[in-house]
Amino acid sequence: MLTVPNLLTLSRILAVPLLVFLLWSPTPWQYGVTFVLYCLVGITDYFDGYLARAQGTVSRLGQFLDPIADKIMVASVIVMLIAREPVRGFEGPIVTDWHLIPALIILLREIIVSGLREFLASLRISVPVSQLAKWKTTFQLVSLGALILAGALPGQAWVHPLGLGCLWAAAALTLVTGWDYLRVGLKHMD
C-alpha cells in the first residue's frame, strides 16, 4: 500500500546510497550537501509516522519498513564516518580511536534488537518503543548530523566534539534501552 507515509519511508531508504556516495570522498561542500540531505531524511522519519497516525493509514508495510529505514541510514552513516581517514591538518567528522566504542555499541545493539524483535514477533509479542529509546534515537541523529556538519564547517571547532559527545550519550542510552529489550526477550526464552 503506497500511501504518503510509506512513500516517505521509502524515500529514506532510497536516500541511503546517495548519502554513502556523498560521504565516500567528500569535500567541505559535499559535507554541506550531505548534511542538508541527512536533515531532510531525518525530517521524513518524523513525518511518516505523524501522517500515518493522523490520516489513519498506519500499515503493516510502514511498520515493517520504518525501523529498517532508520537502521540502514544510521548504520551506513556510522560506517562511512568510521571509514574516513584523517586529512592532515583537518580532523573533520572522523570517528576514530576511543570513539569507535560508542559507534560499535550502537551498531551491535541495532543487530541484537532486530533479532530479538523478530524472535518475539514469532511468539506474537510486541515490544513498544519506550520514551528512552526515542531519546536514544534523537541523540543518535543529532550526533551523526553534527559529525557530518563538522566536515562542512571545518573552521568551527565546537561541531565535531558536540557530535562525538552526542555519540557517547546515544551509546549510553543504547545500552540501557538494549538491556530493557533483552530483559523482556529473556522472559520468553526457554
Disulfide bonds with the S-S distance in Angstrom:
none
